[in-house]
Amino acid sequence: MVAQIEAPHSKAPKSDQAALQRFRAVTIAHPHLLTARERLMAILSDAPRNSVVFVMGPTGVGKSTLRAKVESEISTTLAAQLGNDFERLPVVSVEAEAPDTGNFSWRNHFKRLLDTMREPLINYKLDRRRKPWGRGKPPVHFECGPRSSGAEFQYSVEQAILFRRPVAVLIDEAQHLMKMSSGRRLLDQLDVIKSITNHAATPHVMIGTYDLLAFRNLNGQLSRRSLDVHFGRYRADRPGEAAIFLNVVRSFSEHLPLKAPDDLATNWEFLYERSVGCVGILKDWLVQALSVMLRRGAIHLERRTLRLVRCR
């Protein structure tokens, strides 16, 4: 049975909400996160400009936190340049949208990229494949209806990246690019990525689950010039990793408004079991538990955890 964890008595809802928001903002610089960040930053410093980097790990391990850390570090490194060069962006970062039709939409993805780069008049680009003007004829624009294809925006994306000169394009939840109805079209997805990196001369970082392994190996040319960053979970059967996870638990407990912070460390094995060694899952779990504790005063951790079948 897991011990009951109590929060200090509070009659100030605003104070409780502030405590919850502060804990949501907490990130723990644990070894796996630091190692993945250092490797990714080293790759972006040395790799060819048309490289594709695959950052892979289990769901809930903290890949989105890694993405935020890398964005922050790149922005800090380029701070002096950005102060004098208002056209440049340090990084372009988007999340690949899960398709609702079964097929990934490049059109929506490109529009998200253009919006992130603050590109003006996204829906009013001239069609470069046809004469945009002529005597007595208005300019020809892209068709932006529901049936228009992503190819209409790809050129604009490539030009915008060249103009903005980011260090890299980061695509979170990149496994969504694999949502296609046929294997042949899945191979076409890789060709689009390869084409953009070639024309925009900017590394693309694909951040996602282990599904990306099969995606990367579909194309020999892309596989040859791609680089991997593994962001794994903590494994209690590996030397030292149980102790690291325990330190992560203790670090989180220091940021929690609890009467007895040691309660978390006492129950670290249960926390490890139900988070499967993934710091992101642990953090989400503690956020939910803290929210309930601040309203009710105390709660058993097992009431907010993943069931064993979901952990498996």
NORFEN-V960966 format. One record per residue. N is the residue number from 0. RES is the residue in one letter. SS is DSSP state (hx for helix, st for strand, lp for the rest). PSI is psi in whole degrees, 0 to 359 (999 if undefined). NEAR is the number of other C-alpha atoms within 10 Angstrom. Layout:
N,RES,SS,PSI,NEAR  N,RES,SS,PSI,NEAR
This chain:
0,M,lp,133,8  1,V,lp,137,13  2,A,lp,148,13  3,Q,st,136,11  4,I,st,130,20  5,E,st,148,20  6,A,st,154,20  7,P,lp,144,13  8,H,lp,132,15  9,S,lp,137,13  10,K,lp,17,10  11,A,lp,96,9  12,P,hx,323,11  13,K,hx,322,10  14,S,hx,321,12  15,D,hx,317,18  16,Q,hx,324,14  17,A,hx,320,11  18,A,hx,321,17  19,L,hx,317,18  20,Q,hx,323,13  21,R,hx,320,12  22,F,hx,325,18  23,R,hx,326,15  24,A,lp,353,7  25,V,lp,134,12  26,T,lp,142,15  27,I,lp,124,16  28,A,lp,75,14  29,H,lp,163,14  30,P,hx,317,14  31,H,hx,321,19  32,L,hx,315,20  33,L,hx,318,15  34,T,hx,316,15  35,A,hx,319,20  36,R,hx,315,20  37,E,hx,319,14  38,R,hx,318,14  39,L,hx,318,22  40,M,hx,322,14  41,A,hx,319,11  42,I,hx,315,17  43,L,hx,336,21  44,S,hx,327,11  45,D,hx,340,8  46,A,lp,154,15  47,P,lp,152,14  48,R,lp,344,17  49,N,lp,26,21  50,S,lp,155,24  51,V,st,124,27  52,V,st,130,24  53,F,st,115,25  54,V,st,112,26  55,M,st,145,24  56,G,lp,170,21  57,P,lp,159,17  58,T,lp,138,16  59,G,lp,10,19  60,V,lp,340,26  61,G,lp,27,22  62,K,hx,325,26  63,S,hx,326,16  64,T,hx,319,15  65,L,hx,315,20  66,R,hx,315,19  67,A,hx,321,11  68,K,hx,317,17  69,V,hx,317,19  70,E,hx,315,18  71,S,hx,317,13  72,E,hx,319,14  73,I,hx,318,18  74,S,hx,319,17  75,T,hx,318,13  76,T,hx,324,11  77,L,lp,10,14  78,A,hx,315,13  79,A,hx,318,10  80,Q,hx,319,13  81,L,hx,333,15  82,G,hx,337,9  83,N,hx,353,9  84,D,lp,91,11  85,F,lp,351,9  86,E,lp,334,9  87,R,lp,145,19  88,L,lp,140,19  89,P,lp,322,22  90,V,lp,151,21  91,V,st,123,20  92,S,st,125,21  93,V,st,165,18  94,E,st,128,17  95,A,lp,127,25  96,E,lp,131,19  97,A,lp,128,17  98,P,lp,145,15  99,D,lp,359,9  100,T,lp,359,10  101,G,lp,342,12  102,N,lp,133,17  103,F,lp,139,21  104,S,lp,107,20  105,W,hx,327,20  106,R,hx,310,18  107,N,hx,322,16  108,H,hx,316,20  109,F,hx,323,23  110,K,hx,324,19  111,R,hx,318,19  112,L,hx,315,24  113,L,hx,321,22  114,D,hx,319,15  115,T,hx,325,13  116,M,lp,8,20  117,R,lp,38,12  118,E,lp,130,14  119,P,lp,154,10  120,L,lp,53,9  121,I,hx,322,16  122,N,hx,8,13  123,Y,hx,35,12  124,K,lp,144,17  125,L,st,144,17  126,D,lp,108,16  127,R,lp,350,13  128,R,lp,348,9  129,R,lp,161,10  130,K,lp,121,10  131,P,lp,346,13  132,W,lp,162,11  133,G,st,170,9  134,R,lp,121,5  135,G,lp,8,6  136,K,st,139,8  137,P,lp,162,9  138,P,lp,147,14  139,V,lp,121,17  140,H,st,165,15  141,F,lp,147,18  142,E,lp,122,15  143,C,lp,28,16  144,G,lp,178,8  145,P,lp,343,7  146,R,lp,358,8  147,S,lp,152,12  148,S,lp,165,16  149,G,lp,337,16  150,A,hx,335,13  151,E,hx,336,21  152,F,hx,349,24  153,Q,hx,316,21  154,Y,hx,318,17  155,S,hx,322,20  156,V,hx,313,23  157,E,hx,317,20  158,Q,hx,322,14  159,A,hx,320,18  160,I,hx,318,27  161,L,hx,322,15  162,F,hx,320,14  163,R,hx,337,19  164,R,lp,52,19  165,P,lp,158,19  166,V,lp,324,23  167,A,st,161,25  168,V,st,119,21  169,L,st,126,22  170,I,st,106,24  171,D,st,158,21  172,E,lp,41,20  173,A,hx,343,24  174,Q,hx,344,21  175,H,hx,338,21  176,L,hx,341,23  177,M,hx,357,23  178,K,lp,84,18  179,M,lp,160,19  180,S,lp,349,12  181,S,lp,156,10  182,G,hx,325,11  183,R,hx,317,9  184,R,hx,331,14  185,L,hx,322,18  186,L,hx,325,17  187,D,hx,328,14  188,Q,hx,318,18  189,L,hx,324,19  190,D,hx,325,14  191,V,hx,314,14  192,I,hx,314,15  193,K,hx,319,19  194,S,hx,318,14  195,I,hx,316,20  196,T,hx,326,20  197,N,hx,311,15  198,H,hx,325,15  199,A,hx,348,20  200,A,lp,46,19  201,T,lp,128,23  202,P,st,141,24  203,H,st,130,26  204,V,st,113,25  205,M,st,111,26  206,I,st,121,26  207,G,st,194,24  208,T,lp,182,23  209,Y,lp,350,16  210,D,lp,335,15  211,L,hx,340,21  212,L,hx,311,16  213,A,hx,324,10  214,F,hx,313,19  215,R,hx,321,22  216,N,lp,2,15  217,L,lp,333,15  218,N,lp,116,15  219,G,hx,321,10  220,Q,hx,317,13  221,L,hx,321,18  222,S,hx,325,17  223,R,hx,323,12  224,R,hx,11,14  225,S,st,157,20  226,L,st,147,17  227,D,st,143,18  228,V,st,117,20  229,H,st,125,17  230,F,lp,90,23  231,G,lp,170,18  232,R,lp,170,22  233,Y,lp,135,22  234,R,lp,117,16  235,A,lp,341,17  236,D,lp,4,8  237,R,lp,140,8  238,P,lp,127,9  239,G,lp,343,11  240,E,hx,331,17  241,A,hx,319,18  242,A,hx,323,13  243,I,hx,316,17  244,F,hx,320,25  245,L,hx,320,19  246,N,hx,324,16  247,V,hx,316,19  248,V,hx,315,23  249,R,hx,322,18  250,S,hx,318,18  251,F,hx,320,20  252,S,hx,331,18  253,E,hx,339,12  254,H,lp,2,14  255,L,lp,136,19  256,P,lp,75,19  257,L,st,151,21  258,K,lp,321,12  259,A,lp,87,13  260,P,lp,335,18  261,D,hx,347,15  262,D,hx,322,17  263,L,hx,312,25  264,A,hx,325,19  265,T,hx,327,15  266,N,lp,27,16  267,W,hx,328,20  268,E,hx,320,16  269,F,hx,319,17  270,L,hx,321,25  271,Y,hx,314,21  272,E,hx,314,15  273,R,hx,350,21  274,S,hx,355,23  275,V,lp,28,22  276,G,lp,13,22  277,C,lp,119,23  278,V,hx,325,25  279,G,hx,319,20  280,I,hx,317,21  281,L,hx,315,22  282,K,hx,313,22  283,D,hx,319,16  284,W,hx,313,19  285,L,hx,326,22  286,V,hx,313,18  287,Q,hx,317,15  288,A,hx,319,20  289,L,hx,320,27  290,S,hx,316,17  291,V,hx,320,16  292,M,hx,321,22  293,L,hx,334,25  294,R,hx,324,16  295,R,hx,350,13  296,G,lp,328,16  297,A,st,158,18  298,I,st,150,20  299,H,st,133,16  300,L,hx,326,22  301,E,hx,343,17  302,R,hx,345,9  303,R,hx,14,16  304,T,lp,169,21  305,L,lp,144,16  306,R,lp,156,11  307,L,hx,321,10  308,V,hx,325,6  309,R,hx,325,8  310,C,hx,318,11  311,R,lp,999,9
